[in-house]
Amino acid sequence: MLNETEAAASFHGLCHFFGRLSKASQAGMKAALRGCPKCHFPMLEGLAHTISTRGQDGAVYVSDFAREAHQPLPAISRSLRQLEQDGLVLREADPADRRKTLVRITPEGYAACARCEDALSDYFACVMARLTPEQVQQMNVLRGALMDAILAENASREAKNNEGRTEP
């Protein structure tokens, strides 16, 4: 167990590391996607996930996507309008309730998303190739251990926060 000083140093070091890791990987991903068509990859990827988990017949309500993306409906609508102008998604009125709007990814959208995924996969394969097999193995073990520790601590704190609460 770490003493208070070691824990504080470890916390600051870990925060600094995560910040640097995030900035460096974002810069690398941006560079990797430079050769890809303008495809709004994070939005398309999120939409594809929402369609696969909450959609029906390859489409999802715009309101469900906004809720799943934790974004305000007007912001999602603006982004979808741009994707639609680029031919990557199609918005249409729900035939059962014309007040609701469905959105689906076009074949061009799926193709653009696949090209972006390939570029990112290649980038991270090149990053991983710079590590020795032993380092990759260590990283995978530690990554899992860190996630398990975070989830356990979160569950512990949630349980403590819920002690003494009564459900309405």
Residue frames as qw, qx, qy, qz and C-alpha x, y, z in Angstrom:
[[0.000, 0.890, 0.457, 0.000, 0.00, 0.00, 0.00],
 [0.398, 0.491, -0.025, 0.774, 1.26, 3.48, -0.84],
 [0.257, -0.484, -0.449, 0.706, 1.71, 6.11, 1.86],
 [0.207, 0.853, 0.370, -0.306, -0.02, 9.48, 1.40],
 [0.038, -0.745, 0.370, 0.554, 2.95, 11.18, -0.30],
 [0.240, -0.134, 0.861, 0.427, 3.52, 8.25, -2.66],
 [0.310, 0.569, 0.761, -0.028, -0.19, 8.09, -3.45],
 [0.166, 0.876, 0.121, -0.436, -0.29, 11.82, -4.28],
 [0.079, -0.581, 0.606, 0.537, 2.79, 11.55, -6.48],
 [0.292, 0.115, 0.916, 0.249, 1.34, 8.46, -8.13],
 [0.304, 0.729, 0.569, -0.228, -1.98, 10.24, -8.71],
 [0.139, 0.849, -0.141, -0.490, -0.34, 13.28, -10.29],
 [0.169, -0.399, 0.781, 0.450, 1.96, 11.10, -12.37],
 [0.339, 0.326, 0.876, 0.102, -0.95, 8.98, -13.57],
 [0.283, 0.829, 0.351, -0.330, -3.03, 12.06, -14.44],
 [0.024, 0.748, -0.416, -0.517, -0.09, 13.55, -16.31],
 [0.263, -0.147, 0.890, 0.342, 0.49, 10.27, -18.15],
 [0.363, 0.545, 0.755, -0.038, -3.18, 9.93, -19.17],
 [0.205, 0.872, 0.086, -0.436, -3.19, 13.52, -20.39],
 [0.046, -0.604, 0.630, 0.486, -0.06, 13.00, -22.47],
 [0.331, 0.088, 0.920, 0.188, -1.35, 9.65, -23.76],
 [0.366, 0.708, 0.563, -0.219, -4.63, 11.27, -24.81],
 [0.170, 0.856, -0.157, -0.463, -2.97, 14.22, -26.57],
 [0.139, -0.466, 0.771, 0.412, -0.38, 12.08, -28.33],
 [0.351, 0.231, 0.898, 0.128, -2.87, 9.45, -29.50],
 [0.352, 0.789, 0.394, -0.314, -5.32, 12.13, -30.69],
 [0.100, 0.773, -0.391, -0.489, -2.55, 13.79, -32.69],
 [0.211, -0.235, 0.895, 0.315, -1.57, 10.44, -34.18],
 [0.389, 0.469, 0.790, -0.064, -5.15, 9.52, -35.02],
 [0.288, 0.842, 0.113, -0.442, -5.71, 12.91, -36.62],
 [0.022, 0.620, -0.635, -0.461, -2.60, 12.41, -38.76],
 [0.303, 0.020, 0.940, 0.156, -3.70, 8.86, -39.64],
 [0.369, 0.638, 0.654, -0.169, -7.11, 10.12, -40.76],
 [0.033, 0.649, -0.192, -0.736, -5.65, 12.97, -42.84],
 [0.038, 0.205, -0.776, -0.595, -5.68, 10.80, -45.95],
 [0.134, 0.418, 0.897, -0.048, -9.27, 9.70, -45.41],
 [0.064, -0.539, -0.437, -0.717, -12.26, 11.46, -46.86],
 [0.231, -0.227, 0.369, -0.872, -14.08, 13.86, -44.59],
 [0.504, -0.237, -0.786, -0.269, -16.24, 11.27, -42.90],
 [0.467, -0.521, 0.223, -0.679, -16.89, 12.56, -39.40],
 [0.530, 0.116, -0.838, 0.063, -15.67, 9.22, -38.07],
 [0.006, 0.011, 0.776, -0.631, -16.61, 9.61, -34.38],
 [0.540, 0.169, 0.176, -0.806, -20.18, 10.60, -35.28],
 [0.712, 0.218, -0.518, -0.421, -20.57, 7.78, -37.82],
 [0.375, 0.141, -0.880, 0.255, -19.02, 5.26, -35.43],
 [0.206, 0.063, 0.634, -0.743, -21.37, 6.35, -32.64],
 [0.651, 0.211, -0.066, -0.726, -24.35, 6.21, -34.98],
 [0.623, 0.206, -0.727, -0.202, -23.39, 2.72, -36.18],
 [0.163, 0.044, -0.868, 0.467, -23.12, 1.55, -32.58],
 [0.394, 0.146, 0.419, -0.805, -26.50, 3.06, -31.67],
 [0.693, 0.223, -0.354, -0.587, -28.14, 1.48, -34.72],
 [0.531, 0.158, -0.833, 0.011, -26.67, -1.92, -33.82],
 [0.146, -0.070, -0.817, 0.554, -27.78, -1.72, -30.17],
 [0.225, 0.394, 0.521, -0.723, -31.02, 0.30, -30.25],
 [0.357, 0.340, -0.335, -0.803, -32.09, 0.51, -33.88],
 [0.676, 0.263, 0.671, -0.154, -34.42, -1.52, -36.02],
 [0.694, 0.611, 0.356, 0.138, -34.12, -2.33, -39.71],
 [0.641, 0.190, 0.106, 0.736, -30.78, -0.50, -39.94],
 [0.013, 0.634, 0.086, 0.768, -32.11, 2.81, -38.61],
 [0.362, -0.391, -0.620, 0.576, -32.58, 4.61, -35.31],
 [0.049, -0.928, -0.355, -0.103, -34.65, 7.58, -34.17],
 [0.334, 0.626, -0.205, 0.674, -32.64, 10.80, -34.13],
 [0.478, -0.708, 0.164, -0.493, -33.87, 11.41, -30.56],
 [0.953, -0.294, 0.037, 0.058, -32.57, 7.99, -29.44],
 [0.746, 0.339, -0.119, 0.560, -29.20, 8.71, -31.02],
 [0.000, -0.736, 0.185, -0.651, -29.00, 12.10, -29.28],
 [0.733, -0.597, 0.139, -0.294, -29.80, 10.45, -25.94],
 [0.967, -0.056, 0.012, 0.247, -27.24, 7.69, -26.52],
 [0.590, 0.463, -0.098, 0.654, -24.59, 10.24, -27.59],
 [0.418, -0.637, -0.366, 0.534, -25.34, 12.44, -24.56],
 [0.213, -0.004, 0.236, 0.948, -25.67, 15.42, -26.88],
 [0.344, 0.465, 0.340, -0.742, -28.45, 17.99, -27.26],
 [0.618, 0.492, 0.612, 0.037, -30.86, 17.24, -30.09],
 [0.355, 0.916, -0.013, -0.185, -30.06, 20.47, -32.01],
 [0.164, -0.702, 0.646, 0.251, -26.32, 19.64, -32.05],
 [0.542, 0.015, 0.829, 0.139, -27.02, 16.11, -33.29],
 [0.547, 0.711, 0.427, -0.111, -29.39, 17.46, -35.94],
 [0.177, 0.899, -0.296, -0.268, -26.73, 19.88, -37.24],
 [0.291, -0.473, 0.801, 0.225, -24.15, 17.10, -37.43],
 [0.572, 0.272, 0.773, 0.030, -26.57, 14.74, -39.15],
 [0.455, 0.841, 0.148, -0.252, -27.48, 17.48, -41.66],
 [0.053, 0.775, -0.565, -0.280, -23.78, 17.75, -42.60],
 [0.408, -0.173, 0.889, 0.116, -23.43, 13.97, -42.86],
 [0.581, 0.553, 0.581, -0.138, -26.55, 13.89, -45.04],
 [0.335, 0.883, -0.140, -0.297, -25.16, 16.62, -47.32],
 [0.062, -0.612, 0.761, 0.208, -21.99, 14.53, -47.67],
 [0.756, 0.177, -0.483, -0.404, -24.10, 11.50, -48.63],
 [0.213, 0.283, -0.882, 0.312, -23.09, 9.49, -45.56],
 [0.156, 0.261, 0.835, -0.458, -26.48, 9.22, -43.82],
 [0.219, -0.356, -0.589, -0.692, -30.11, 9.39, -44.82],
 [0.181, 0.164, 0.611, -0.753, -32.81, 10.94, -42.66],
 [0.301, -0.257, -0.686, -0.611, -36.43, 10.04, -43.25],
 [0.546, -0.278, 0.220, -0.760, -39.76, 10.41, -41.52],
 [0.232, -0.023, 0.950, -0.209, -40.95, 7.34, -39.62],
 [0.299, -0.183, -0.681, -0.643, -43.74, 5.85, -41.76],
 [0.388, -0.479, -0.781, 0.100, -45.63, 4.86, -38.59],
 [0.262, -0.837, -0.318, 0.362, -45.31, 8.32, -36.99],
 [0.523, 0.659, 0.145, 0.520, -44.39, 11.11, -39.38],
 [0.258, -0.948, 0.092, -0.164, -43.46, 13.37, -36.43],
 [0.706, -0.542, 0.399, 0.222, -40.40, 11.21, -35.70],
 [0.486, 0.756, -0.412, -0.147, -37.24, 11.13, -37.81],
 [0.945, -0.148, 0.231, 0.178, -35.20, 8.01, -38.51],
 [0.164, 0.831, -0.497, -0.190, -31.56, 8.08, -39.55],
 [0.959, 0.008, 0.252, 0.131, -29.58, 5.37, -41.30],
 [0.283, -0.620, 0.525, 0.510, -26.04, 5.14, -42.62],
 [0.728, 0.594, -0.135, -0.314, -25.73, 4.94, -46.41],
 [0.953, 0.107, 0.062, 0.276, -23.44, 2.45, -48.15],
 [0.431, 0.693, -0.185, 0.548, -21.10, 5.39, -48.80],
 [0.409, -0.758, 0.279, -0.424, -21.15, 6.16, -45.08],
 [0.930, -0.296, 0.218, 0.012, -20.26, 2.59, -44.16],
 [0.817, 0.395, -0.021, 0.420, -17.46, 2.61, -46.77],
 [0.127, 0.792, -0.246, 0.544, -16.05, 5.90, -45.42],
 [0.666, -0.629, 0.282, -0.285, -16.24, 4.55, -41.88],
 [0.977, -0.028, 0.118, 0.173, -14.39, 1.37, -42.93],
 [0.598, 0.599, -0.149, 0.512, -11.62, 3.42, -44.58],
 [0.198, -0.779, 0.310, -0.508, -11.21, 5.43, -41.39],
 [0.871, -0.413, 0.230, -0.135, -11.20, 2.27, -39.26],
 [0.911, 0.250, -0.009, 0.327, -8.51, 0.80, -41.52],
 [0.316, 0.726, -0.239, 0.562, -6.38, 3.96, -41.20],
 [0.471, -0.692, 0.334, -0.434, -6.70, 3.95, -37.41],
 [0.974, -0.174, 0.143, -0.004, -6.05, 0.23, -37.20],
 [0.764, 0.451, -0.134, 0.442, -2.90, 0.68, -39.28],
 [0.004, -0.783, 0.303, -0.544, -1.75, 3.56, -37.05],
 [0.670, -0.566, 0.355, -0.323, -2.17, 1.57, -33.85],
 [0.985, 0.080, 0.036, 0.147, -0.59, -1.53, -35.43],
 [0.541, 0.611, -0.248, 0.523, 2.48, 0.61, -36.20],
 [0.319, -0.723, 0.352, -0.502, 2.48, 1.94, -32.63],
 [0.893, -0.334, 0.248, -0.172, 2.27, -1.57, -31.18],
 [0.894, 0.346, -0.114, 0.261, 5.01, -2.79, -33.53],
 [0.201, 0.744, -0.390, 0.504, 7.37, -0.40, -31.72],
 [0.601, -0.542, 0.445, -0.384, 6.94, -2.43, -28.52],
 [0.133, 0.293, -0.947, -0.013, 8.55, -5.76, -27.76],
 [0.598, -0.277, -0.677, -0.327, 6.23, -8.75, -27.36],
 [0.447, -0.272, -0.675, 0.519, 7.01, -8.69, -23.63],
 [0.028, 0.103, 0.189, -0.976, 6.00, -5.03, -23.37],
 [0.485, -0.158, -0.452, -0.732, 2.73, -5.73, -25.20],
 [0.601, -0.296, -0.742, 0.023, 2.00, -8.59, -22.82],
 [0.299, -0.228, -0.521, 0.766, 2.80, -6.44, -19.77],
 [0.195, -0.013, -0.067, -0.978, 0.66, -3.61, -21.09],
 [0.562, -0.245, -0.594, -0.521, -2.30, -5.93, -21.63],
 [0.548, -0.325, -0.708, 0.304, -2.00, -7.37, -18.13],
 [0.204, -0.221, -0.355, 0.885, -1.62, -3.95, -16.50],
 [0.285, -0.132, -0.303, -0.900, -4.39, -2.43, -18.60],
 [0.601, -0.353, -0.658, -0.285, -6.76, -5.14, -17.40],
 [0.501, -0.317, -0.602, 0.535, -5.58, -4.82, -13.80],
 [0.043, -0.063, -0.134, 0.988, -6.02, -1.04, -13.84],
 [0.445, -0.232, -0.421, -0.755, -9.53, -1.32, -15.30],
 [0.620, -0.359, -0.698, 0.011, -10.47, -3.97, -12.74],
 [0.369, -0.245, -0.477, 0.759, -9.16, -1.77, -9.91],
 [0.145, -0.049, -0.077, -0.985, -11.07, 1.27, -11.20],
 [0.552, -0.289, -0.553, -0.553, -14.31, -0.68, -11.57],
 [0.584, -0.336, -0.684, 0.280, -13.94, -2.23, -8.11],
 [0.213, -0.178, -0.336, 0.900, -13.30, 1.17, -6.51],
 [0.302, -0.141, -0.276, -0.902, -16.25, 2.69, -8.37],
 [0.611, -0.347, -0.657, -0.273, -18.52, -0.12, -7.19],
 [0.488, -0.285, -0.601, 0.565, -17.27, 0.27, -3.62],
 [0.030, -0.092, -0.148, 0.984, -17.92, 4.02, -3.62],
 [0.441, -0.220, -0.455, -0.742, -21.32, 3.56, -5.23],
 [0.596, -0.365, -0.714, 0.035, -22.27, 1.03, -2.56],
 [0.331, -0.260, -0.460, 0.782, -21.14, 3.44, 0.18],
 [0.145, -0.023, -0.113, -0.983, -23.11, 6.27, -1.41],
 [0.550, -0.254, -0.556, -0.569, -26.23, 4.09, -1.55],
 [0.377, -0.204, -0.803, 0.415, -25.99, 2.93, 2.10],
 [0.015, -0.396, -0.537, 0.745, -28.92, 4.19, 4.10],
 [0.307, 0.139, -0.295, -0.894, -30.84, 5.38, 1.05],
 [0.467, 0.305, 0.786, -0.267, -34.35, 4.14, 0.68],
 [0.099, 0.185, 0.693, 0.689, -35.99, 3.72, -2.66],
 [0.358, 0.095, 0.141, -0.918, -39.07, 5.90, -3.21]]
